[in-house]
Amino acid sequence: MTDALNATPQQKSEILMQALPHMLRYDDAMVVVKYGGHAMGDEQKARDFAKDMVLLEQSGINPVVVHGGGPQIGSMLKKLGIESQFSGGLRVTDKPTIEIVEMVLAGSINKSIVGAINAEGGRAIGLCGKDGNMVVARKVHRPHAPDEDVVDLGFVGEPDKVDMTVLEQILGRELIPVLAPVAAGADGQTYNVNADTFAGAIAGALGAKRLLFLTDVPGVLDKDKNLIKELKVDDIRGLIADGTITGGMIPKVETCIYALERGVEGVVILDGKIPHAVLIELLTDHGAGTLITR
């Protein structure tokens, strides 16, 4: 798939014939892509990602992009002399920090992705959870670690209610929504929402056929560091219990379970550093990551 964009007309025709059954499988389907990690910071990979989203939309698939931006937020905070603090993997977000978070996520990063997709011939539109009350957040109260006291993370939230009215007006109209994980709470405050959790909530509300998490790893690995191609929810719980799944992969797979419980058909964890990983996963026989289903 990497060479497909530079192939001869005959080669493109052959590639298309191979991909056609997969395209039909996803015809008019909702596919949510959580975009982040190192792939988002590399100019060439960003262009490749934009091309992939355009091709999906042109193939009759309805892509929805949810993006993160932790490194970019950290960089801006550092420039402004604001120290970043974390607890349990989540950024402690005070009033000055949430203002920067919203500026970076819903502003510069969001519009950069929109611009990249539009430059490749797509029609992207940038939104955040605040738009049309798409996502209403509730404040997160979470212990720093098991058996420890709850830490006040400030303006960090998690999805409480999801309203698809705005997205329903966009999808199916040759538009590609690009969503920043910033949402308002019922109290009117702005909250920073973990992008993985935000993507899971959106995918569940849409009843998405696939939720793809573009990460910095190939997927879920076994104890010998080999990729596990497919997993069920019960398998995941067993792999956590026996220590195969550890560290940062635990909250990732927990978000996968969260999305599946809300109606997503399948969730895939894949390496966003692989060129055109989304197309390889959706439009080829061998896929590109770990598929998780119920």
C-alpha positions as a Markdown table, in Angstrom:
| # | Residue | x | y | z |
|---|---|---|---|---|
| 1 | Met | 0.0 | 0.0 | 0.0 |
| 2 | Thr | 2.9 | 2.3 | 0.6 |
| 3 | Asp | 3.9 | 2.2 | -3.1 |
| 4 | Ala | 0.3 | 2.3 | -4.4 |
| 5 | Leu | 0.2 | 6.1 | -4.6 |
| 6 | Asn | 3.2 | 6.1 | -7.0 |
| 7 | Ala | 2.1 | 3.0 | -9.0 |
| 8 | Thr | 1.5 | 2.8 | -12.7 |
| 9 | Pro | -2.2 | 3.0 | -13.9 |
| 10 | Gln | -2.2 | -0.8 | -14.4 |
| 11 | Gln | -0.7 | -1.4 | -10.9 |
| 12 | Lys | -3.2 | 0.9 | -9.4 |
| 13 | Ser | -6.0 | -1.0 | -11.1 |
| 14 | Glu | -4.7 | -4.3 | -9.7 |
| 15 | Ile | -4.4 | -2.8 | -6.2 |
| 16 | Leu | -7.9 | -1.5 | -6.5 |
| 17 | Met | -9.3 | -4.9 | -7.4 |
| 18 | Gln | -7.6 | -6.4 | -4.4 |
| 19 | Ala | -8.9 | -3.7 | -2.1 |
| 20 | Leu | -12.5 | -3.7 | -3.5 |
| 21 | Pro | -13.9 | -6.4 | -1.2 |
| 22 | His | -12.6 | -4.5 | 1.8 |
| 23 | Met | -14.0 | -1.2 | 0.5 |
| 24 | Leu | -17.4 | -2.9 | 0.1 |
| 25 | Arg | -17.2 | -4.2 | 3.7 |
| 26 | Tyr | -16.8 | -0.7 | 5.0 |
| 27 | Asp | -19.1 | 1.1 | 2.5 |
| 28 | Asp | -20.9 | 3.9 | 4.3 |
| 29 | Ala | -19.4 | 2.7 | 7.6 |
| 30 | Met | -18.2 | 5.0 | 10.4 |
| 31 | Val | -14.5 | 4.7 | 11.1 |
| 32 | Val | -13.1 | 6.8 | 14.0 |
| 33 | Val | -9.3 | 7.3 | 13.9 |
| 34 | Lys | -7.5 | 8.5 | 17.0 |
| 35 | Tyr | -4.4 | 10.3 | 15.6 |
| 36 | Gly | -1.5 | 11.1 | 17.8 |
| 37 | Gly | 2.0 | 10.1 | 18.8 |
| 38 | His | 5.1 | 10.6 | 16.8 |
| 39 | Ala | 3.2 | 10.2 | 13.5 |
| 40 | Met | 1.5 | 13.5 | 14.1 |
| 41 | Gly | 4.8 | 15.4 | 14.5 |
| 42 | Asp | 6.4 | 14.2 | 11.3 |
| 43 | Glu | 5.6 | 16.3 | 8.2 |
| 44 | Gln | 5.7 | 13.5 | 5.7 |
| 45 | Lys | 3.7 | 11.1 | 7.9 |
| 46 | Ala | 1.2 | 13.9 | 8.4 |
| 47 | Arg | 0.7 | 14.3 | 4.7 |
| 48 | Asp | 0.4 | 10.5 | 4.3 |
| 49 | Phe | -2.3 | 10.5 | 7.0 |
| 50 | Ala | -4.2 | 13.3 | 5.3 |
| 51 | Lys | -4.1 | 11.3 | 2.0 |
| 52 | Asp | -5.4 | 8.3 | 3.8 |
| 53 | Met | -8.4 | 10.2 | 5.2 |
| 54 | Val | -9.2 | 11.6 | 1.8 |
| 55 | Leu | -9.0 | 8.2 | 0.1 |
| 56 | Leu | -11.3 | 6.7 | 2.8 |
| 57 | Glu | -13.9 | 9.4 | 2.3 |
| 58 | Gln | -13.7 | 9.0 | -1.5 |
| 59 | Ser | -14.1 | 5.2 | -1.1 |
| 60 | Gly | -17.5 | 5.6 | 0.5 |
| 61 | Ile | -16.2 | 5.3 | 4.1 |
| 62 | Asn | -17.0 | 8.0 | 6.7 |
| 63 | Pro | -13.8 | 8.8 | 8.6 |
| 64 | Val | -13.9 | 10.8 | 11.8 |
| 65 | Val | -10.5 | 12.0 | 13.2 |
| 66 | Val | -9.9 | 12.6 | 16.9 |
| 67 | His | -6.5 | 14.0 | 17.7 |
| 68 | Gly | -4.3 | 14.4 | 20.7 |
| 69 | Gly | -1.5 | 16.8 | 21.3 |
| 70 | Gly | 0.4 | 16.1 | 24.5 |
| 71 | Pro | 3.9 | 16.9 | 23.2 |
| 72 | Gln | 2.7 | 20.1 | 21.5 |
| 73 | Ile | 0.9 | 21.3 | 24.7 |
| 74 | Gly | 4.0 | 20.5 | 26.7 |
| 75 | Ser | 6.2 | 22.5 | 24.3 |
| 76 | Met | 3.9 | 25.5 | 24.5 |
| 77 | Leu | 3.7 | 25.4 | 28.3 |
| 78 | Lys | 7.5 | 25.2 | 28.5 |
| 79 | Lys | 7.8 | 28.3 | 26.2 |
| 80 | Leu | 5.5 | 30.2 | 28.5 |
| 81 | Gly | 7.3 | 29.1 | 31.6 |
| 82 | Ile | 4.4 | 27.0 | 32.9 |
| 83 | Glu | 5.6 | 23.7 | 34.5 |
| 84 | Ser | 3.8 | 20.5 | 33.5 |
| 85 | Gln | 2.8 | 18.1 | 36.2 |
| 86 | Phe | 1.3 | 14.6 | 35.8 |
| 87 | Ser | -0.6 | 12.2 | 38.0 |
| 88 | Gly | -1.4 | 8.7 | 36.9 |
| 89 | Gly | -0.5 | 9.6 | 33.3 |
| 90 | Leu | -2.9 | 12.6 | 33.2 |
| 91 | Arg | -1.8 | 16.2 | 33.0 |
| 92 | Val | -2.7 | 18.2 | 36.1 |
| 93 | Thr | -4.6 | 21.1 | 34.5 |
| 94 | Asp | -5.0 | 24.4 | 36.4 |
| 95 | Lys | -6.6 | 27.5 | 35.0 |
| 96 | Pro | -3.6 | 28.9 | 33.1 |
| 97 | Thr | -2.9 | 25.4 | 31.7 |
| 98 | Ile | -6.4 | 24.7 | 30.4 |
| 99 | Glu | -6.3 | 28.0 | 28.5 |
| 100 | Ile | -3.1 | 26.8 | 26.7 |
| 101 | Val | -4.6 | 23.3 | 26.2 |
| 102 | Glu | -7.6 | 24.7 | 24.5 |
| 103 | Met | -5.5 | 27.1 | 22.4 |
| 104 | Val | -3.2 | 24.3 | 21.2 |
| 105 | Leu | -5.7 | 21.5 | 20.8 |
| 106 | Ala | -8.7 | 23.3 | 19.4 |
| 107 | Gly | -6.6 | 25.9 | 17.6 |
| 108 | Ser | -3.2 | 25.2 | 16.1 |
| 109 | Ile | -3.2 | 21.4 | 16.0 |
| 110 | Asn | -6.8 | 21.1 | 14.9 |
| 111 | Lys | -6.4 | 23.6 | 12.1 |
| 112 | Ser | -3.1 | 22.1 | 11.0 |
| 113 | Ile | -4.8 | 18.7 | 10.5 |
| 114 | Val | -7.7 | 20.3 | 8.8 |
| 115 | Gly | -5.4 | 22.2 | 6.5 |
| 116 | Ala | -3.4 | 19.0 | 5.6 |
| 117 | Ile | -6.5 | 17.1 | 4.7 |
| 118 | Asn | -7.8 | 20.0 | 2.6 |
| 119 | Ala | -4.5 | 20.3 | 0.8 |
| 120 | Glu | -4.8 | 16.7 | -0.3 |
| 121 | Gly | -8.2 | 17.4 | -1.9 |
| 122 | Gly | -10.5 | 16.6 | 1.1 |
| 123 | Arg | -13.0 | 18.8 | 2.8 |
| 124 | Ala | -12.2 | 18.7 | 6.5 |
| 125 | Ile | -13.9 | 20.7 | 9.2 |
| 126 | Gly | -12.4 | 21.3 | 12.7 |
| 127 | Leu | -14.5 | 21.0 | 15.8 |
| 128 | Cys | -14.1 | 20.2 | 19.5 |
| 129 | Gly | -16.4 | 18.7 | 22.1 |
| 130 | Lys | -17.9 | 22.1 | 22.9 |
| 131 | Asp | -19.4 | 22.5 | 19.5 |
| 132 | Gly | -23.1 | 21.8 | 19.6 |
| 133 | Asn | -22.5 | 20.3 | 23.1 |
| 134 | Met | -21.1 | 17.3 | 21.3 |
| 135 | Val | -19.4 | 16.1 | 24.4 |
| 136 | Val | -20.3 | 17.2 | 27.9 |
| 137 | Ala | -17.6 | 16.3 | 30.4 |
| 138 | Arg | -17.5 | 15.6 | 34.1 |
| 139 | Lys | -14.5 | 16.4 | 36.3 |
| 140 | Val | -12.1 | 13.5 | 36.8 |
| 141 | His | -11.4 | 12.4 | 40.4 |
| 142 | Arg | -8.7 | 9.7 | 40.3 |
| 143 | Pro | -6.1 | 8.4 | 42.7 |
| 144 | His | -2.5 | 8.8 | 41.7 |
| 145 | Ala | -2.0 | 5.1 | 42.2 |
| 146 | Pro | -4.0 | 2.2 | 43.8 |
| 147 | Asp | -4.5 | 2.6 | 47.5 |
| 148 | Glu | -3.4 | 6.3 | 47.4 |
| 149 | Asp | -5.5 | 9.4 | 48.0 |
| 150 | Val | -7.5 | 11.0 | 45.2 |
| 151 | Val | -5.6 | 13.7 | 43.5 |
| 152 | Asp | -7.3 | 16.9 | 42.2 |
| 153 | Leu | -6.3 | 17.0 | 38.6 |
| 154 | Gly | -7.9 | 20.4 | 38.0 |
| 155 | Phe | -9.7 | 20.9 | 34.7 |
| 156 | Val | -9.3 | 17.3 | 33.5 |
| 157 | Gly | -12.6 | 15.7 | 32.5 |
| 158 | Glu | -14.0 | 12.6 | 31.0 |
| 159 | Pro | -17.1 | 12.2 | 28.7 |
| 160 | Asp | -20.4 | 12.2 | 30.5 |
| 161 | Lys | -22.9 | 12.8 | 27.7 |
| 162 | Val | -22.4 | 12.6 | 23.9 |
| 163 | Asp | -24.7 | 14.3 | 21.4 |
| 164 | Met | -24.2 | 13.3 | 17.7 |
| 165 | Thr | -26.5 | 16.0 | 16.3 |
| 166 | Val | -23.6 | 18.1 | 14.8 |
| 167 | Leu | -21.7 | 15.1 | 13.4 |
| 168 | Glu | -24.9 | 13.7 | 11.9 |
| 169 | Gln | -25.2 | 16.9 | 9.9 |
| 170 | Ile | -21.6 | 16.5 | 8.6 |
| 171 | Leu | -21.1 | 12.8 | 7.9 |
| 172 | Gly | -22.2 | 11.6 | 4.5 |
| 173 | Arg | -21.8 | 15.0 | 2.9 |
| 174 | Glu | -18.2 | 14.6 | 1.7 |
| 175 | Leu | -16.9 | 16.3 | 4.8 |
| 176 | Ile | -14.3 | 14.9 | 7.2 |
| 177 | Pro | -14.7 | 16.0 | 10.9 |
| 178 | Val | -11.5 | 16.6 | 12.9 |
| 179 | Leu | -12.2 | 16.7 | 16.6 |
| 180 | Ala | -10.2 | 18.2 | 19.4 |
| 181 | Pro | -10.7 | 16.5 | 22.8 |
| 182 | Val | -11.8 | 19.7 | 24.7 |
| 183 | Ala | -15.2 | 19.8 | 26.2 |
| 184 | Ala | -17.4 | 21.9 | 28.5 |
| 185 | Gly | -18.9 | 20.6 | 31.7 |
| 186 | Ala | -22.4 | 21.0 | 33.0 |
| 187 | Asp | -20.8 | 23.6 | 35.3 |
| 188 | Gly | -19.7 | 25.7 | 32.2 |
| 189 | Gln | -16.0 | 25.0 | 32.8 |
| 190 | Thr | -13.7 | 23.9 | 30.0 |
| 191 | Tyr | -12.1 | 20.4 | 30.5 |
| 192 | Asn | -9.1 | 18.7 | 28.9 |
| 193 | Val | -10.3 | 15.2 | 28.0 |
| 194 | Asn | -7.9 | 12.3 | 27.3 |
| 195 | Ala | -8.0 | 11.8 | 23.5 |
| 196 | Asp | -8.2 | 8.0 | 23.6 |
| 197 | Thr | -11.3 | 8.2 | 25.9 |
| 198 | Phe | -12.8 | 11.0 | 23.8 |
| 199 | Ala | -12.4 | 8.9 | 20.7 |
| 200 | Gly | -13.9 | 5.9 | 22.4 |
| 201 | Ala | -17.0 | 7.9 | 23.4 |
| 202 | Ile | -17.4 | 9.3 | 19.9 |
| 203 | Ala | -17.0 | 5.9 | 18.3 |
| 204 | Gly | -19.5 | 4.4 | 20.7 |
| 205 | Ala | -22.1 | 7.1 | 20.1 |
| 206 | Leu | -21.7 | 6.7 | 16.3 |
| 207 | Gly | -21.9 | 2.9 | 16.5 |
| 208 | Ala | -18.6 | 2.9 | 14.5 |
| 209 | Lys | -17.6 | -0.2 | 12.6 |
| 210 | Arg | -14.0 | 0.5 | 13.5 |
| 211 | Leu | -12.1 | 2.6 | 16.0 |
| 212 | Leu | -8.4 | 2.8 | 15.1 |
| 213 | Phe | -5.8 | 3.9 | 17.7 |
| 214 | Leu | -2.6 | 5.1 | 15.9 |
| 215 | Thr | 0.1 | 4.7 | 18.5 |
| 216 | Asp | 3.9 | 4.4 | 18.6 |
| 217 | Val | 3.9 | 0.6 | 19.0 |
| 218 | Pro | 2.8 | -2.2 | 16.5 |
| 219 | Gly | -0.1 | -3.3 | 18.7 |
| 220 | Val | -0.5 | -5.7 | 21.6 |
| 221 | Leu | 2.6 | -7.9 | 22.0 |
| 222 | Asp | 2.9 | -11.3 | 23.6 |
| 223 | Lys | 5.7 | -12.1 | 26.1 |
| 224 | Asp | 8.1 | -12.8 | 23.2 |
| 225 | Lys | 7.4 | -9.3 | 21.8 |
| 226 | Asn | 5.5 | -10.7 | 18.8 |
| 227 | Leu | 2.3 | -9.0 | 17.5 |
| 228 | Ile | -1.0 | -10.5 | 18.6 |
| 229 | Lys | -3.2 | -10.1 | 15.5 |
| 230 | Glu | -6.6 | -10.6 | 17.2 |
| 231 | Leu | -8.0 | -10.5 | 20.7 |
| 232 | Lys | -11.3 | -10.9 | 22.5 |
| 233 | Val | -12.2 | -8.9 | 25.6 |
| 234 | Asp | -11.8 | -11.9 | 27.9 |
| 235 | Asp | -8.3 | -12.5 | 26.3 |
| 236 | Ile | -7.3 | -9.0 | 27.3 |
| 237 | Arg | -8.3 | -9.5 | 30.9 |
| 238 | Gly | -6.2 | -12.7 | 31.0 |
| 239 | Leu | -3.2 | -11.0 | 29.5 |
| 240 | Ile | -3.4 | -8.2 | 32.1 |
| 241 | Ala | -3.7 | -10.7 | 34.9 |
| 242 | Asp | -0.6 | -12.7 | 33.8 |
| 243 | Gly | 1.5 | -9.6 | 33.2 |
| 244 | Thr | 1.7 | -9.8 | 29.4 |
| 245 | Ile | -0.1 | -6.4 | 29.0 |
| 246 | Thr | 1.6 | -3.9 | 31.3 |
| 247 | Gly | 2.3 | -0.2 | 31.7 |
| 248 | Gly | 0.8 | 2.3 | 29.2 |
| 249 | Met | -0.9 | -0.4 | 27.2 |
| 250 | Ile | -3.3 | -1.2 | 30.1 |
| 251 | Pro | -5.3 | 2.1 | 29.8 |
| 252 | Lys | -5.2 | 1.7 | 26.0 |
| 253 | Val | -6.8 | -1.7 | 26.0 |
| 254 | Glu | -9.2 | -0.6 | 28.8 |
| 255 | Thr | -10.3 | 2.2 | 26.4 |
| 256 | Cys | -10.8 | -0.4 | 23.7 |
| 257 | Ile | -13.1 | -2.4 | 26.0 |
| 258 | Tyr | -15.0 | 0.9 | 26.9 |
| 259 | Ala | -15.6 | 1.5 | 23.2 |
| 260 | Leu | -16.7 | -2.0 | 22.5 |
| 261 | Glu | -19.2 | -1.9 | 25.4 |
| 262 | Arg | -20.7 | 1.2 | 23.8 |
| 263 | Gly | -21.4 | -0.4 | 20.5 |
| 264 | Val | -18.2 | -0.2 | 18.4 |
| 265 | Glu | -17.8 | -3.4 | 16.3 |
| 266 | Gly | -14.0 | -3.6 | 16.5 |
| 267 | Val | -11.1 | -1.6 | 17.8 |
| 268 | Val | -7.6 | -1.8 | 16.4 |
| 269 | Ile | -4.3 | -0.7 | 18.0 |
| 270 | Leu | -1.7 | -0.1 | 15.3 |
| 271 | Asp | 1.6 | 1.7 | 14.7 |
| 272 | Gly | 1.0 | 5.2 | 13.3 |
| 273 | Lys | 4.6 | 5.4 | 12.2 |
| 274 | Ile | 4.0 | 2.9 | 9.4 |
| 275 | Pro | 3.2 | 4.8 | 6.2 |
| 276 | His | -0.5 | 4.5 | 5.3 |
| 277 | Ala | -1.2 | 2.2 | 8.3 |
| 278 | Val | -4.9 | 3.0 | 8.2 |
| 279 | Leu | -5.2 | 1.9 | 4.6 |
| 280 | Ile | -3.2 | -1.3 | 5.3 |
| 281 | Glu | -5.5 | -2.1 | 8.2 |
| 282 | Leu | -8.8 | -1.5 | 6.5 |
| 283 | Leu | -8.1 | -2.4 | 2.8 |
| 284 | Thr | -5.7 | -5.4 | 2.9 |
| 285 | Asp | -6.0 | -9.0 | 4.0 |
| 286 | His | -3.2 | -8.9 | 6.5 |
| 287 | Gly | -4.0 | -5.7 | 8.4 |
| 288 | Ala | -1.6 | -3.7 | 10.4 |
| 289 | Gly | -2.2 | -4.1 | 14.1 |
| 290 | Thr | -4.2 | -5.9 | 16.9 |
| 291 | Leu | -7.9 | -6.2 | 16.3 |
| 292 | Ile | -10.0 | -6.4 | 19.5 |
| 293 | Thr | -13.6 | -7.5 | 19.4 |
| 294 | Arg | -16.1 | -8.6 | 22.0 |
